[in-house]
Structure formats: structure tokens, C-alpha cells
Amino acid sequence: MESQHILSVLQQVQDGALDIHTAYDKLKISPFEDLGYAKIDHHRKIRQGAPEVIYGAGKTAEQMEGIIQSLLSHCPENILITRLSEESASYLSHRFSLTYDKLSRIGIINRTEHLTASGTILVATGGTSDIPVAEEAALTAEVLGNRTERLYDVGVAGIHRLLSHADSISKATVIIAVAGMEGALASVIGGLSDCPVIAVPTSIGYGANFQGLSALLSMLNSCASGVSVVNIDNGFGAGYLASMINHIGGNEP
């Protein structure tokens, strides 16, 4: 089905019935492979620069196996799975070359190290408890071809810990600030840096934290310029956005 569609579009271009720009637009939005329980978007890398990512939560290990096999036919390496349980990771590791990080629940099929951007993404956390979300962001950024530096447990309760890393902050191309409680880390980093800051509120905190809502609202109301905010515990979204920013202007390391 996929090859027939591509050949049909190319034939129309050859016959003069379709101009190349319209043909490109048609090819960008297809094809996909229908597995019944999932429709695999094989052209996402063309449209967005990165292949489809598997969200593991709520999927059976067998469903993910079928999706992986489909993706491998078009993308032989660095297939990313987020929110992957240990049980499903164990199942998949017997069928594929799987790198699994238990802390972040990130799985990577056929992981291959590569750099496609020259800048550095700095991932910082307010506390040690925020590291699982931060690692989701950091590993996502690395899989997408970015140089990533980690700066953990530098929250505002001991702000001198953050200030001692002023050099790393000044050299970063993008900074991901991951924090729970009141979420103040993003504003502090935003006031120290000259690059985009992506704030990630986490669900870490006591009762009035409301599972991350207080940190989310604090980050949304940041008085520091250049701070954007993703959803609660969304390390993947932050890592993906940071990669897009880091690749602006070229893909050469």
C-alpha cells in the first residue's frame, strides 16, 4: 500500500499532473501502517525530524512488540519508549536489543550514540526526588542527537549549589529546569541564563503541592523572561522541545 501510493504520486509528477511542491505535501502526510490497535506514522521523521515515539503506559508488551517491529522496518535504531514498565521491558528485552533505564522508565531499541547538534542541553533538578523526570528529559534529548549535561539537586533551599555552576549555565544552549514543591528553580535559572529555559513541574511535594499543580502554577507565573512550561512530570516533552531548539540553525555537531 505504501509503495503503491508513493509510485502513484511520482507518476503524477512525471506526467505533469502534479507539481513537486504538492507532491511533497502529499508524501509528508502519509503513509501509515494500520495494525488494528495502532496506526504507525512512518513519515513523522520527515515532518518533524524525529520518528514516532512509543508511549508505553497502557499498552501491552505484545502491542509494543508489534509497533516496534513496524517502526524497525523504517527506522533501524534509537526507537524510544517512554513510561515503560519493568515487566514489559523484560518481555521486550528477549525480543529486541533494548536499553532500559529503570529510574526514568525509558526504553531504547537499538541505541546508537550520535550527535547532530553543536549546542549543549543542561538538565537541572531542584532535588534528588526530581531525577526520574529529569532523566526522562535527558535520555530523550540524547536519543535525539544532543549533547546533554546533568546538574542535579541544586534547588533554592541551598541556592549556593546552583550558583557554583554558573559556568555550565552560561554555556548551555537550552536549559531544562525540573522541580516540584513550589517550582522556584525555573525562575532562578531563568534570571541567570541567556538561553531558553524549559520548566518541568513535578508531582514531588507535600499535600498543598497538589501533585504538582502548585509548581505548575508557579512556573507559569514566573517573572523571569524566556521561561516556557510543559505539563506536570512531562520530562519527555521537555527533552523533545529542547532538542528542537538545539537543532535550530543546522544539524552539524
Buried (B, 14 or more C-beta within 10 A) or exposed (E): EBEEEBEEBEEBBEEEEBEEEEBEEBBEEBBBBEEEEBEBBBBBEEEEBBBBBBBBEEBEBEBBBBBBEBBBEBBEBBBBBBBBBEEBBEBBBEEBEBBBBEEBBBBBBBBEEEEBBBBBBBBBBBBEBBBBBBBBBBBBBBBBBBBBBBBBBBBBEEEEBBEEBEEBBEEBBBBBBBBBBBBBBBBBBBBBBEBBBBBBBBBBBEEEBBBBBBBBBBBBEBEBEBBBBBEBBBBBBBBBBBBBBBBEEEEEE
